[in-house]
Each structure stands twice: as structure tokens, then as C-alpha cells.
Amino acid sequence: MNYSKKEIWKVSYPIMIGLLAQNVINVTDTAFLGHVGEIELGASAMGGIYYICFFTIFFGFSTGAQIIISRRNGERNYGAIGPVMFQGALFLFGLAWLVVGLSTLFSGDIMHIMISSEAIWEATMTYVKWRILCLFIGALNVMLRAFYVGIIKTKVLTANAIILAVANVILDYLLIFGKCGFPEMGIEGAAIACIFAELIAALFLIIYSFVTVDLKKYGFTGIKSFDFGLLKHVLNISIYTMLQYFISMGTYFLFFVVIEHHGHHALAIANIVRSIYIVMFIPLNALSGTTNTLVSNIIGEGRITDVLPLIRRITKLLISIMAVCVLLLCLFSKSILSLYTNDFSLINDAIPSVYVITIALLIGAMASAYFNGISGTGNTKSALILELGVLTLYVIHIYLTGIVYKWPVHVCMTAEILYFLGLLVGSVLYLRFAPWSKKKI
């Protein structure tokens, strides 16, 4: 299969819907808490990114596992797929216990160092103590997602996404504002709503898998114990994506730490724009995941020469999608911002930052497919090294603009443009000149 744009889209859109639902949690929290107060809005940003920093470790592991699953799927070695998913889920569940335990002991002290406002610190810790528990559910969710994306059967992710989104919106409304007899819990209600929404969606995916998946075909029925050898093999690929995602999100967290020192108003602006940015970024993430999967699949089929043409087709599709999204965002920026807050000063002050992210998104449309193509070949160590280099420039930029010169939020956000430019140039050069096709997994 040469994977036309139509076939690429067929694989990508359920992933896109799934990512949309995942981000509904952040968007809904931001939109609802924006009507509670600036402190709650800022605290949800700090707490949400703190959680995502750890979640990306889990997601990074699942991405490495997904690359292996895709390769086995391309090789038609289906019986080796189930054990990868099962061992990965066990490993991540154990990791969740470790992370939650360490977070319970040390998160308060860590956040105190980074957050200058006592009010925001208290609200952030209220959010974090509940939200961090989502990692237990996330351990299973990311591996199930890796399984379905890896075998290129992504339609179920659409239904799973709808369930997650609807559950989160309803629970947020009931618990944040205290509707229908529920207590008014504010930011604490937002975090608790996340836990139950994720749990409902996970139960659906588990039941669906038992009912519809041929467990014998994919090697689930022969699994008897924990396989350290297989886990080591998965980690040889995943460890680099785990580090890559964690460091990437960690630097993004540093951005919000810098902005928090500019005051409540600046942090509220950054959180609102971040929420819009994340939603707009969904097509990039979805097609990036598709790139990983399809590149690994066609390499498994022995079609090395088809890799770069595939990446170029995905890039063209991404650019066309993002051009439409960016145009709509520019035309209706005030209306979109008003969904998050009725504070006209916040809306007007956030508009320059919106324009900055539109430029970043257009460059990101070109960079994402090429960069994720590197991971899809199995060269995850090279992808990590490239991202570390680019993130070094990112950190220097936010240090100069946010701390040394204390320029406005939208100037600090130009770090996103610099990030994607560096990623694009580095990825294109790597795929053009490096011996990536020799990697075996």
C-alpha cells in the first residue's frame, strides 16, 4: 500500500478525534475556571502542565511501543504484538505508583520554589493532589491507544474520544459550579472530574477490546508472566521518546514558571492562549502519530524508498489543514477568546499572542511530519539529540525575553516559532544525509 492522502486521513482522523477529547479536559478546565477567577485559571495551567510533564513520560514509552507494534504489523508477525502491549501496560502501572508516591512527598516543595504567588501555589496543589492520580488510568489508556494505532485500526478511538469528552464536560460543570445537588468544588472539582472521565473512557475501551479483538491472533492468550527481556527491547526504543517528551514538556513548564513571575494577568493570558494552541495543535499531533505508524509499517514491509515520499504527502496534507485552521483563528480570534473569559482586558491583551502561535503552527505543520518520521524509522536516539539541541535554544530564548528583559507574553511566545524552525531544519537535514535506513528494531 502506497498510502494516498485519503488513506493517510482515514488513519489520522480517529487519532485526531481522540486527541481532541484528551484536550477537552484542558480546554474545559480553562474555559470553566476562567469564569471562576484569574487565580484558579493560572493554577490550572501550572497544575495541568505539571501533570502533563509526567504523563508525557508514559506517552513517550507508548510511542516507542507503538513503533515496534507497527513494525511487527508490517512484518505480519501479529503474535508478537499483544505481549508488547501487555508488558508495556504492566511497566507503566508500576511506574505510576512510583511517580504518584514521589509527587505526594515532594510536589509541594518543588512548586513552592517555582511559584511566587502563595494563592496560586495553594490552588495548584489542590489541583495536583487529585489530577496526578490519573496516571494509573493513563498507564492503560496509552498502551491501548498504541495497540490500535500500531495495527492501523483507529476507528474505536473516535468513540472512546466522544465518551471522554462528554463525560468530562458534564462532570466539570457539575463539580466546578456545584450543579444538580453536587457541592461547588471549584478547581478541586475540575481535577476530580478528570479522574472519573478518564476512568469511564478506559472501561469502554477495555470492554470493546475483549469483545472485538482476536486475542489469540495478537498473542494475548499465551502471556503468562512478566517478560524482562521483551521490556528491555521495548525500552531500547522507548527510553529516548520518554526522555524526549519529558524534557520537551519540562521546558514548556519552565515557560509558564517564567510567565507566572510576570503576575496573575500575564499567567491568565498565557493559559488561555495555551489552551487554544493545544486545540489547534491536534491535527499536527494526529498526523505525527500517523507518520510514526505508517513509516514503521512500510519499513517492516521492506519499502525503504517509500519513506520520504510518504512523509512529503503527510506534510502537504498537514499544511493544507493548518492553513484553514489558522485562517479561522485569525478571523474569529476575539470570539474564540471570549469563550474562555468575559474580561475584555484579557481578551485584548491575548490577541498578539494568538497571532504568534498562528505563525508557529504553520511552521510546525512542516516540521512535525519530518521530525516524527525520524522516530518512525526507529532512530529515537537521534530524534532525542535533535530535540535537545533545539530546546536549548528555546530555553535561552525564554530566559532572555522573560527574565532578563521581561518583555510581554507574546514576545516570549516567539520561542515556539524558533523551536519549530530548528526542528524543521534539523529533521530535513537528518533524513537527507543520515544513514537512518540501517536501523533494525
N, C-alpha and C positions, 0 to 999 in steps of 0.2 A: 504494500500500500504506500502511495506517494504522499498521502495526507494533503489534500487540497484545502483551501481556505474554509470551505464548507465543512469538511471533516474535522479540521482543527477547531472550528467554532462548536461543532457538535460535542467534542470532548470538553471544551473550555467552559461553555455556558453553565453547566451544572456546578462546576467548581466555583464559578463567579457568583452564582446564587448562594452557594454555601458560604463563601467569604463574606458576602453581603450580610447574611444572617449573623455571622460571627461579629461583624462590625456594628450590627444593630444594637448590640449590648452597649458599646461605647457611645454610639450616636444617641441612643435613647437616654442613657445616663446623662450625657451632656445637655441634651435638649430639655429634659425634665428638671435637672438640677440647676440649669440656667435660670429657671423661674423660681428657684428657692433662694439663691444668693451667690455672690461672687466667691465667697469663701468655699462653699460647697462645690462650686464649679471648678475652682482651682484645685481643691483637694482631690476631686475625682480624677483630674488629669494626672496628678502626682501618683495617686494610688493605682490608677489604671495602668500607667506606664511601668510602675514598679512590678505589678503582676505580670505584664507582658514580657518584661525582661527575663523572667524565669520561664514563662510559657514558651518563649522562643527557643529555649534550650530543648524542650520537649518537641517542638515543631521541627527544629533542626535535625534531631535524631530521626523523626518520622520521614523527613525529606531524604535522608540517606537511605533509610529502609525502602522508601518508595522507588528510589533509583535502582536498587537491587531487585525489587519486585518487578519493576518494568523490564529490566534486563532478562529475568527468568521468564517473564511473559513473552517477550520477543523470541526467546530461545525455545518456547513451548515446553519448558520444564516446570509445569504447573504445580507438581507435587512439592516443589521447594519453596513455594510462595507462602503457604499457611504457617510453617514454622518460623519464617522471618517475622511475620506479623505477630504471632503468639509470643515469641521470645522478646520482641520489642516491647509489647504491652506489659509483660512482667517486669522488665527492666525499668520502664518509665514509672510504673506504680511504686516500685521500691524507691526510685529517685524522688517521687512526690513526697514520701514520708520524710526523707532527708531534708528536702527544701523547706517543707512546711515547719519542721522542727526547728531548723536554723532561723527561719524567718520569725517564728514566735519568740525566740530568745533574743534576737539581735536587731530586728527591723526598726524598733523604736529608736534605738541609739543611732542607727545608720541614718534614718530620716531626720533626726534632730540635727545632725551635722549638716545636712543638705538644705533643710527648710528653715528660713529665718523667722517666719511668722508662726507664733505659738498657736494661733487659731487654726491656721491651715494644717499645721502638724497634727493637732488633735483630731481634726476632721479626717485627715488622710489615714491616720492609724485606725480610726473607727471603720473606715472602708476596707483597709488592707486585711484586718484580722479575719474578715469573712471571705473576701474575694480570693485570698490565697488558697482556700480550700477547694477552689475549682480545679486545681492541678490534679487532684485524684481522678476527677471525671475526665479532664483533658488528656490524661495518660492513655485512656482507652479510645477517646474520640479521634486523636490524631493518628493512631495506628489504624483504626478502621478507615479513616479517610485515605491514608497511604495505600491501603489494600485496594480500595475501589478505584482510586486514580491510577494506581500501578497496573491494574488489569484492564484499564480503559473502560470501566463500566461506572460512569459517574452520575447517571440519572437519579439514583437514590439520594444523592447529596442535595438535590433540589428539594425533595420532600422533607428531608432532615432539616434543611435550612429554614423552610417555612415554619415548621414546628418550633424551632428555636426562636425565630424572630417573634412570632405571635405570642409565645409563652413569656418572653422577656418583656415585651411591651405591656402586656396585661399585668404581669407581676410588678413591674416598675411603677405603673400607675397606681396599683392598689397599695403598695408598701411605702412608696415615697410620700404620697399625699394622704394616705390613710383613708381610702375609699372603701365602700361596701362593708363597713364594720371592722376593717383591718386598722391596726394602730398606725399613726403617722410617724414614720421612722426616718424620713429624710435620706441622707447619704448612706446610712446603715441599711435601709430598706433596698437601696439600689444594689448593694453588694449581695444581700441575701437573695434578691430576685435573680441575680446572675447564676447562683448556685443551682437553684431549682429549675431554671430554664435549661441550663446545660444538662441536668440530670434527666429531664423529660425527653430531650432530644437524643441523649445517649441510649435510653431504654428503647426508643423507637428503632434506632439503628441496630441494636443487639437483636431484637425480635425479628427484624427484617432479615438479618444475616442468617439466623438459624432456620428461617422458613424458606429462603430462596437460594442460598449458596450451596453448591455441591461441595460439602465439606471433605469428602474423600478425594475428589479431583485435585483440590488445592492443598492436600496433605495435612489437614487439621486432625483427622481421625487417628493418625499414627503418633501424635505428640504425647509423650509420657512424662517428661521431666525437663528441668531447666538445662539448656544446652549452652555451656560456656564457650565452646568452640564457635558455634554459629553467632552468638552475641559478639564475640571478638571480631568476626568477619564483618558484621554489620557496623560495628564501631569504627573499623578501619576506614569506612566511608563516612559515617555519620559524625564522627568526632569533630571533623572540620566544619561541617554545616552547623553543628551545635555551637561551636565557638564563634563562627561567622555571625549567626543570628543573634547570639547573646551580646557580642561586642557591638554589633550594629545598633541594637535596641538600647544598649547601655549608653552609647554616645548620644542617642536621641533623648534618653532620660537626662543626661547632662545638660542638654539644650534647655529643658524645662527647669532644671535647677538654676541655670543662669537667669532665665526669664523671671523665675519666682523672686529673685533679688531685685527686680525692677518694680515689684509691687503687685497687689491684687488685680489691678486693672489690666496690666500687661499680661499676667498669667491667664486671666479670663479670655483675653483676645487670642493668645496662643492656643488655648484649649479648644475654643470654638473653631479656629482655622484648622487645627489638627484633626478635629472630627470630620470636617469637610474633606480634608486632604485624604484621610483614610478611606472614605467612601469613594472618592474619585480614583483612588489607587487600586480599587478592587479589580478592574479589568487587567491591570498590569500584573497583579498577583496571580490571577486566574490563568492568564496566558503564560506566565512564567512557570507555574506548576505544570502546565501542558507541555511546555518546552522540555522541562526535565524528563517527563514521562516519554514523550514521543522520540526524543533524541536517544534515550537509553533503549527504547524498543527497537528502533531501526538499526542501532549498533548491534543489538542482540541478534537481529536478522542478518547481520553481516554487510549492511549497506552503508559503509563509512562515507562514501562520496555524496550521499543524500543529506548529510547532516547540515552543511552550510546553506543549501537551497531551502531546507525546511525552516531554519532559523530566519532566513530572509522573508519567507512567506508569513511567518508569525509576526515579524517586525512590521511589515506593511499593514497587516490586519490591526495590530495594536495602534499604529499611528492614526489610522482612519477612525478607530473607535475613540481615541483620546482627543482627537481634533473636535469631534462633535461634543464630547463632554465638556471640554474647555470652553468652547463657544457658548454653550448653555450657561456655564458657571459665570462667565463674564457678563452675559446679558441679564442674568437674574441674580446677581450677587447679593443685592440688598434683601431681596425676598427670601433667599436661602438663609442668610444670616439672621433674619427676623424669626426663623423657626427656633433658633436657639435662645434668643433673648429679646426682650422688648425695650432694652436700654439703648437709645439712639446713639449715645456716645460710643458704646461698644461696637455697634454696627458700623458707624462711620470710621472708627479707628482701625477696624479689622479689614476694611476693603483693600488697602495697599498690600497686606499680607496675602490676600486671596489672589491678587494679580501675580505675586511672586510664585505661588505654588502652581499656577497655570503654566508658567514657563518651565518649572521643574518637571511637571507631568509630561509635557511634550518631549523633553529630552529623555525622561525616564522611559517613555514608550519605545525609544530606540535602544536604550541601554539594557533594559530588563531581559529581553529575549536573548541577546548575545551573552550577557553575564550568566543567565541560568542555563544556557547551552553548555557552558564550561562544566557546571555541576552535573548536567545530564550525561556528559561523557565519562563521568566517574572521577574527574580530576578536581575533587572537592578541596584538596590541599592548595592547589593553585588558585582556586576561587577565593579561599580564605586569605591568602597572601595578598592578592589584588585588592580585596576589600579593606584589609588593614592599612594598606598604603593610602587608599582614598579616604578612609576615616581619619587618618592622621591629619590630612588637610582640612577635613570637616571640623575637627576639634580645635585646630589652630584658628580657623575662621570664627567659630563662635566665641572663642576666648578673646580675640581681638575686638570683634564687633559688640559682644555682650558684656564683657568685663572691663577691658581696657578703655574702650571709647564709649561704652554704654549707649550705643545707637538704638533707634526704635526697633520694635519687634520685626517689622517687615524687612529691615536690613539684615538682622540676624538670620532670618529665614532664607536669605540667599545662599546659605550654606547648602541647602537642598539642591540648588542649581549646580553648585560646584561639585557636589557628590556625584550626581548623575553624569556630568561631563567627564569626570575622572573615570567612572565605571565604564562608560561607553568607549572611550579611547583605549583603555586597558584591555577590555574584552575583545574588541575588534583586532587589536594587535596580537593578542594571545591566540585567538582562533586562526589568524592568518599565518603566524610563524611558528608557534609551539608544536611539538610532536604529541598532541593530545590523543591522536587516534591509537596510540600504542598502549593505552591504559586498559588493564584487564581487571574485572571485578567478579 
